[in-house]
Structures are given as structure tokens and as C-alpha cells.
Amino acid sequence: MIKKIFRFFLLAAILLVAVVFYQWNHLRLLINTATEQLPRGYTLSYSQHYNNAEGELVILEPILMHNAYGVLFRAERLIYQPPSYGSYWDLTDRIILSDYPVTGEIRLEGLTIPVEQLAKVNKKPSDIEFAEILMLGCGRYSPPSFNAITNMGFAELNGTTEISYRYDSLASSIVFQGSHKLESFSSIEWQLELNDFKPNNDASPYLVYGQWVMFDTQFLSKRDQLCASTNNSSVASFQQKHLNEVITYFEDNKIAPSRELLDRYELFVEKPENLTFSFSPATGIRLEKYDELSLVEKFEQLGIVLNINGRAITQLINKAENTELEKVVKNKTATTDNKEIIKRPSVYRLRQLLDKRVELIDENNKRYKGQIKRVTNQRIELQIRQSGGFATVRFRPYEIRSIEILK
């Protein structure tokens, strides 16, 4: 009897080992199949893999590399959660056929991005539009690159990232969601909804909705310090220079930002908390078409909604100025480097110009030369020469289009 019981448990143990080995080998083949689908030049290595108690696939010490740039990131573990435990058995075939499971989630824990190493091999500036805007006015670091992040004091970035999706094969739609938290740098959450998203179909899908949220913006104070040092100026002077160049950037792209947008962005520069950018084009727009749009076309077609520091911007563009701006942009000549021009100056910046001689341009493009004698939140007084004497002209802050400091 004892021998029969022992034989039963021995066979059961052998069977269990065989199942575990088959499962382990199947998962290895699954991982290898997935890595083979990476774009040319990319490779993924790891030390171990297993299934945890929740049925998730755990890959230890994953490292993503590029032939030209070396290590792009490393992590303590990569965790993949399929729709169900049984999904593993046909997942290899699904990957090959691009037949996606209805849901899925990937988490990278203990993520490290080796910024300093990447800065040595990739010196190209970023072509991400929003990143370019954030670094305007920063001298040689505008547009930004990995070198700018390194010089902010970040040799590497550490954190976690999660990406999940929900796929509806009947409606040919997919929703992506992502969360990226980088310690002492910033946190980003995003969502993207696409239609006409079909496996084995090269047609570009329609963008239906997107949202991008940035918070914990600790890197912006590092940016201010770096850019002030680069410009040999104070942080306040760089912030004003940055605001001026943001306005110029929009004007060069034939967009007249509203006073509300400028005021809210100025507050964000002084005290950055969070920024939310969402878009939902009325008829959808194919992704391949997106890159072909000019900035003004993106504003017109994407249904953009902007929220700064928890407050929505009700009007992004000053439509009354846009027609006139198009004419100005065509005939615009660049200002010389020795001119210090402040566009849409804040009250704070105007107070710094007390008793200085300036040329002021108001909202009607009328020019005044004189000395700023008084600044309050409601009124600016400019002393000008008139008929052999002096006169005082008064303006409200929002009536001032630009001020040039005269030597």
C-alpha cells in the first residue's frame, strides 16, 4: 500500500515538473516571439521569467537596447497581465498574426533611463513640439536634447511606467492608457483612442480622442536654473524671456494667443503645478495626416482643450488678431540681438522697468517713447515729451502689446 501511494506521488511530481517545464518553455518561446517583432535595430534581453500567483508573466532585469544608442532603458522587472491565464497558450500565434487579445497591461518597475550615456551617443535635438516650447529662450538648449537633461543634474531617470489597452475587434477601435512617474523629474499620464485599427492593415488609424497630463513638474525649476545660467541672467529674467519667445513662436505660426492663455501660462511658469492637454477632432483625423498639419491647422482641426494648474482655458486664440497677424508674419523682420523686447509684459515685469526709458506699443499698434513712472495692477503711467514739456499717458496692463527697453 505504501509503495502504491509513493508511486502515485512520484508520478504526480513528475507530471507537475513536466507541466511547469512545458509552461516555462512556452513562456520563453512567447517572449522570444514578441522580441522578434521589435523594429530593426532593437533587442530585449532579460535574466529570468516566470508566472506569479496572479497569472502575470514576470520578466526579471529586462534591458532594451538599440544598435546605435546602446541601452535605452533597464528595469527590475517587466510584468505583463493578459486577459486571462488561458490567453498564454495561443498568444504566440496571436503576436505573429497581430491578432490582439481584448485587453492587456504592461508594467515596468524599477525603471532606469541612462540619460548621461544617451547624451553621449544621441546629440540630436528633440522634435517633440511641446518639449521645444518648454525650452524656448534657453540658448543652446533650445530645442532640447538629452544633453539638456544631463546638465539639469539628471544623470539618469528612475521610476515606473504602465501601459494598458482595450481592443474592440468588432468596432475596430482601441484605447491606450499610460502612466509614467519619474522621481524628482515629472509624472505624465496619457490616453489615446483610435478607430479603424485593424490587425494586418497598413492603413493609418483615425485619431478620435487624446489626452496628455503632466504633473509633479520638478524638472522645470531645474530648467529655470540651467537656462538662467546659460543666459547669464536671473531666473526671473529667463522666465520673461521664455514667455516672450513662446509668444513669438505662436505668432510665427500665425496664431495670436488669447490674453487668458498668456496669463495662465505666465502663472504656470512662475508656479508650475499641472498641465492638461486634450484633443477630440470632430470627424477624427488619420495619424499619418497629423504630422502634415501646421500648428494653426492643429488648433483649428483637433478640438484642443487646455487646462493649466487645474483651470480650463476658455479661449485659446484671439481670433480678432489672427487675420492681422497673418499679414504681419509675411512681412516680419527679425529684431537685432541688442534689442530687449518684452511682449505682453506682466505687471511684475513692468515694475522692474520703473524709471527706465522704453518704447511702448499698445494694442492698436500705436508707439510711445517715454519713461515708466508708476505701475499698479490696474494702471501703468508713461511719461512722454510733448510740446516742449512732459505729459503722462496711462495704460491698462492688457493694453500693452510690447515694450522695448531703450539704451
Legacy VTK file of the C-alpha trace (Angstrom):
# vtk DataFile Version 3.0
C-alpha trace
ASCII
DATASET POLYDATA
POINTS 407 float
0.000 0.000 0.000
2.778 2.394 0.946
4.581 1.597 -2.307
1.452 2.408 -4.331
0.984 5.711 -2.540
4.663 6.592 -3.036
4.407 5.695 -6.740
1.311 7.902 -7.099
3.007 10.925 -5.553
6.166 10.306 -7.580
4.176 10.217 -10.838
2.240 13.308 -9.761
5.516 15.131 -9.022
6.978 14.118 -12.388
3.784 15.253 -14.124
3.864 18.586 -12.258
7.522 19.158 -13.177
6.712 18.336 -16.815
3.795 20.819 -16.822
5.898 23.535 -15.180
8.753 22.931 -17.628
6.346 22.971 -20.595
4.801 26.191 -19.308
8.240 27.764 -18.689
9.417 26.731 -22.164
6.174 28.008 -23.708
6.619 31.375 -21.997
10.236 31.533 -23.231
9.047 30.936 -26.799
6.351 33.563 -26.273
8.898 36.171 -25.103
11.256 35.331 -27.979
8.408 35.673 -30.489
7.450 39.065 -29.027
11.039 40.369 -29.132
11.348 39.269 -32.762
8.555 41.719 -33.575
10.618 44.670 -32.326
11.688 47.182 -35.010
15.025 46.558 -36.703
17.964 47.542 -34.509
16.187 46.922 -31.167
16.847 43.958 -28.872
15.413 42.932 -25.494
17.420 40.837 -23.042
16.468 39.546 -19.562
17.709 37.200 -16.855
14.659 35.109 -15.836
10.923 34.742 -16.377
8.038 33.081 -14.532
4.315 33.265 -13.801
3.356 34.789 -10.458
0.351 33.831 -8.300
-1.885 36.321 -10.161
-1.151 34.670 -13.508
1.031 37.545 -14.690
4.156 36.979 -16.764
7.142 38.400 -14.888
10.393 39.115 -16.737
13.332 39.970 -14.476
16.015 42.538 -15.328
14.778 43.443 -18.832
17.108 45.655 -20.890
16.048 47.317 -24.143
18.973 48.160 -26.414
19.446 49.907 -29.739
22.294 49.114 -32.129
23.302 52.773 -32.432
22.488 54.180 -28.963
23.143 51.292 -26.592
20.898 50.800 -23.539
17.621 52.732 -23.864
16.276 51.559 -20.508
16.648 48.848 -17.917
14.214 47.783 -15.205
13.980 45.487 -12.222
11.014 43.679 -13.753
8.590 43.814 -16.642
5.122 42.468 -15.846
2.570 41.511 -18.483
-1.040 40.859 -17.494
-3.128 39.085 -20.188
-6.955 38.969 -20.254
-6.878 35.516 -18.609
-4.430 32.784 -17.687
-5.515 30.692 -20.687
-4.548 33.506 -23.053
-0.911 32.399 -22.923
-1.479 29.239 -24.934
-2.462 30.984 -28.187
-0.675 34.282 -27.531
2.379 33.312 -29.596
0.232 32.778 -32.678
-1.700 35.976 -31.945
1.529 38.004 -31.830
2.671 36.582 -35.173
-0.737 37.287 -36.741
-1.163 40.667 -34.983
-4.450 39.345 -33.583
-4.553 41.233 -30.305
-6.182 39.970 -27.089
-9.078 42.211 -25.996
-7.129 43.691 -23.082
-3.599 43.745 -21.761
-1.299 45.620 -19.414
2.467 46.043 -19.206
4.246 47.459 -16.143
7.896 48.376 -15.807
9.006 48.536 -12.179
12.358 49.938 -11.101
12.784 51.668 -14.462
16.102 53.398 -15.219
16.769 55.595 -18.264
20.548 56.246 -18.605
20.310 59.873 -19.740
24.023 60.651 -19.397
25.000 57.672 -21.558
22.324 58.507 -24.145
23.521 62.128 -24.288
26.956 60.919 -25.427
25.642 58.948 -28.405
22.464 60.849 -29.322
23.058 64.564 -29.716
20.007 65.197 -31.895
17.552 67.798 -30.552
14.039 66.667 -29.725
11.367 67.107 -32.390
8.528 66.867 -29.853
6.625 70.129 -30.246
5.687 70.561 -26.584
9.253 69.855 -25.410
10.502 72.527 -27.820
8.040 75.065 -26.410
9.061 74.334 -22.805
12.715 75.087 -23.607
12.208 78.274 -25.653
14.585 81.035 -24.587
17.187 78.594 -23.222
20.003 79.454 -25.620
21.939 76.416 -26.854
19.500 74.075 -25.080
16.623 75.187 -27.292
15.445 72.908 -28.834
16.178 70.395 -26.031
18.220 67.207 -26.155
19.440 64.545 -23.715
22.368 66.883 -23.039
19.980 69.491 -21.602
18.516 66.944 -19.157
22.026 65.873 -18.133
23.035 69.486 -17.464
19.939 69.930 -15.305
21.617 67.417 -12.973
19.917 64.200 -14.085
22.486 61.519 -14.952
19.630 59.008 -15.071
15.878 58.987 -14.595
14.239 56.437 -12.303
10.620 55.492 -11.829
7.797 53.263 -13.016
5.678 53.076 -16.145
2.395 51.366 -17.005
0.717 50.934 -20.381
-2.633 49.220 -20.858
-5.045 48.843 -23.751
-8.598 47.776 -24.520
-9.305 46.473 -28.028
-12.737 46.081 -29.636
-12.314 43.957 -32.766
-15.939 44.400 -33.852
-15.719 48.204 -33.764
-12.060 48.201 -34.922
-11.223 50.584 -32.085
-8.508 50.569 -29.439
-7.906 52.686 -26.340
-4.386 53.060 -24.918
-3.637 54.419 -21.461
-0.228 55.182 -19.993
1.279 56.385 -16.743
4.930 57.359 -16.312
6.317 58.529 -12.973
9.945 59.665 -12.927
11.298 60.506 -9.491
12.318 64.154 -8.894
11.512 64.903 -12.549
7.876 64.705 -13.638
4.828 62.472 -13.952
2.828 62.013 -17.129
-0.474 60.273 -17.804
-1.994 59.908 -21.252
-4.848 58.319 -23.153
-5.274 57.689 -26.869
-8.362 56.370 -28.667
-8.084 55.196 -32.285
-10.655 53.952 -34.807
-10.161 51.829 -37.930
-7.451 49.973 -36.015
-7.206 46.544 -37.660
-4.562 43.792 -37.494
-2.511 43.270 -40.658
-3.858 46.522 -42.134
-1.341 49.185 -43.112
-3.972 51.948 -43.240
-3.291 54.663 -40.680
-5.994 54.632 -37.950
-8.207 57.585 -37.087
-7.387 59.638 -34.011
-10.664 60.029 -32.105
-9.534 61.324 -28.713
-6.310 62.001 -26.867
-5.287 63.429 -23.507
-1.880 64.233 -22.042
-1.433 65.274 -18.398
1.802 66.480 -16.789
2.185 66.967 -13.031
4.926 66.836 -10.359
6.867 69.152 -12.681
10.015 69.314 -10.557
12.306 69.472 -13.600
11.004 72.955 -14.508
12.831 74.581 -11.592
15.997 72.813 -12.804
15.272 74.127 -16.302
14.948 77.685 -14.980
18.308 77.464 -13.185
20.072 75.939 -16.199
18.654 78.444 -18.682
19.295 81.442 -16.412
22.915 80.324 -16.075
23.195 79.813 -19.847
21.841 83.326 -20.466
23.918 84.887 -17.639
20.695 86.243 -16.163
18.399 85.815 -13.188
15.676 83.170 -13.114
13.049 85.939 -13.358
14.733 87.355 -16.484
14.854 83.931 -18.122
11.188 83.337 -17.315
10.279 86.618 -19.005
12.492 85.760 -21.985
10.797 82.371 -22.183
7.341 83.980 -22.169
8.413 86.380 -24.932
9.688 83.565 -27.103
6.559 81.494 -26.540
4.506 84.432 -27.842
6.877 84.853 -30.791
6.669 81.108 -31.518
2.884 81.297 -31.740
2.952 84.483 -33.800
5.467 82.950 -36.233
2.972 80.125 -36.665
0.179 82.645 -37.373
-1.530 82.152 -34.016
-2.479 85.057 -31.755
-2.735 83.575 -28.235
-5.551 84.952 -26.101
-4.869 87.135 -23.086
-6.377 84.406 -20.908
-3.935 81.818 -22.266
-0.945 84.127 -21.755
-1.969 84.975 -18.196
-2.495 81.323 -17.250
0.757 80.222 -18.868
2.621 83.020 -17.073
1.238 81.664 -13.801
2.377 78.174 -14.831
5.906 79.486 -15.483
6.044 81.127 -12.050
4.345 78.275 -10.198
4.033 75.079 -12.282
1.601 72.543 -10.832
-0.100 70.650 -13.661
-0.966 70.959 -17.301
-3.627 69.002 -19.208
-3.822 68.928 -22.977
-6.664 67.071 -24.707
-7.973 66.890 -28.261
-11.022 65.361 -29.927
-11.332 66.182 -33.654
-14.953 66.455 -34.769
-14.588 63.913 -37.589
-11.447 62.107 -36.497
-8.109 62.507 -38.262
-5.748 59.828 -39.554
-2.449 59.678 -37.652
-0.381 59.936 -40.837
-2.161 63.241 -41.540
-1.322 64.669 -38.101
2.366 65.281 -38.874
1.428 67.145 -42.044
-0.666 69.724 -40.175
0.743 73.141 -39.374
0.369 74.415 -35.820
-2.530 76.678 -36.746
-4.262 73.753 -38.514
-3.867 71.642 -35.383
-5.587 74.345 -33.359
-8.370 74.553 -35.917
-8.970 70.836 -36.523
-8.115 68.940 -33.342
-10.641 70.471 -30.939
-7.921 71.312 -28.407
-8.783 71.884 -24.743
-6.068 73.185 -22.399
-6.126 73.167 -18.604
-3.370 74.928 -16.636
-2.934 74.469 -12.885
-6.412 72.957 -12.602
-8.189 75.695 -14.538
-9.560 75.326 -18.071
-8.699 77.945 -20.700
-11.994 79.029 -22.256
-10.390 80.795 -25.248
-7.024 79.767 -26.691
-6.839 82.074 -29.703
-7.600 85.760 -30.081
-9.485 85.402 -33.356
-9.779 89.159 -33.836
-5.982 89.457 -34.079
-5.364 86.371 -36.224
-6.263 87.932 -39.591
-3.998 90.917 -38.987
-1.263 88.620 -37.662
-1.128 86.647 -40.912
-0.202 89.856 -42.741
2.379 90.794 -40.121
4.093 87.385 -40.239
4.605 87.627 -44.001
6.448 90.943 -43.692
8.101 90.302 -40.353
11.778 91.125 -39.947
13.883 89.703 -37.146
14.838 92.044 -34.301
18.532 92.619 -33.695
20.232 90.904 -30.768
20.953 94.166 -28.918
17.249 94.967 -28.533
15.426 93.768 -25.456
11.752 93.490 -26.373
9.160 92.245 -23.887
5.920 91.043 -25.413
2.703 91.139 -23.392
4.643 92.179 -20.243
3.325 91.154 -16.857
2.768 93.660 -14.045
5.653 92.028 -12.182
7.984 92.659 -15.149
6.698 96.221 -15.619
7.566 97.047 -12.007
11.171 96.103 -12.813
11.177 98.794 -15.514
10.288 101.735 -13.281
12.156 104.914 -14.331
13.564 103.222 -17.459
13.158 104.673 -20.946
11.112 102.433 -23.199
9.221 102.322 -26.460
5.720 101.048 -25.804
3.375 99.609 -28.443
-0.273 99.423 -27.445
-2.994 97.059 -28.660
-3.736 99.423 -31.587
-0.076 99.308 -32.728
0.466 102.931 -31.671
4.000 103.688 -30.459
5.023 105.797 -27.457
8.524 106.653 -26.216
8.989 107.688 -22.625
9.787 106.762 -19.048
7.698 104.430 -16.891
6.829 106.389 -13.754
4.160 104.298 -11.996
2.931 100.677 -12.087
-0.073 99.166 -10.307
-2.188 96.114 -11.019
-4.679 98.343 -12.855
-2.610 101.145 -14.385
0.760 101.928 -15.964
1.839 105.560 -16.308
4.297 106.530 -19.038
5.862 109.999 -19.075
6.437 111.268 -22.633
7.763 114.508 -24.162
5.074 116.737 -25.644
5.209 120.330 -26.937
8.462 121.154 -25.201
7.316 119.657 -21.894
6.089 116.370 -20.487
2.765 114.544 -20.444
1.550 111.357 -18.808
-0.115 108.588 -20.816
-1.952 105.856 -18.913
-2.492 102.243 -19.956
-4.108 99.156 -18.520
-1.683 96.167 -18.426
-3.627 94.179 -21.029
-3.495 97.143 -23.461
0.292 96.847 -23.831
1.366 94.669 -26.747
5.133 95.057 -26.273
7.836 97.156 -24.659
11.356 97.730 -25.956
13.932 98.881 -23.436
15.853 101.833 -24.858
19.546 102.275 -24.169
LINES 1 408
407 0 1 2 3 4 5 6 7 8 9 10 11 12 13 14 15 16 17 18 19 20 21 22 23 24 25 26 27 28 29 30 31 32 33 34 35 36 37 38 39 40 41 42 43 44 45 46 47 48 49 50 51 52 53 54 55 56 57 58 59 60 61 62 63 64 65 66 67 68 69 70 71 72 73 74 75 76 77 78 79 80 81 82 83 84 85 86 87 88 89 90 91 92 93 94 95 96 97 98 99 100 101 102 103 104 105 106 107 108 109 110 111 112 113 114 115 116 117 118 119 120 121 122 123 124 125 126 127 128 129 130 131 132 133 134 135 136 137 138 139 140 141 142 143 144 145 146 147 148 149 150 151 152 153 154 155 156 157 158 159 160 161 162 163 164 165 166 167 168 169 170 171 172 173 174 175 176 177 178 179 180 181 182 183 184 185 186 187 188 189 190 191 192 193 194 195 196 197 198 199 200 201 202 203 204 205 206 207 208 209 210 211 212 213 214 215 216 217 218 219 220 221 222 223 224 225 226 227 228 229 230 231 232 233 234 235 236 237 238 239 240 241 242 243 244 245 246 247 248 249 250 251 252 253 254 255 256 257 258 259 260 261 262 263 264 265 266 267 268 269 270 271 272 273 274 275 276 277 278 279 280 281 282 283 284 285 286 287 288 289 290 291 292 293 294 295 296 297 298 299 300 301 302 303 304 305 306 307 308 309 310 311 312 313 314 315 316 317 318 319 320 321 322 323 324 325 326 327 328 329 330 331 332 333 334 335 336 337 338 339 340 341 342 343 344 345 346 347 348 349 350 351 352 353 354 355 356 357 358 359 360 361 362 363 364 365 366 367 368 369 370 371 372 373 374 375 376 377 378 379 380 381 382 383 384 385 386 387 388 389 390 391 392 393 394 395 396 397 398 399 400 401 402 403 404 405 406
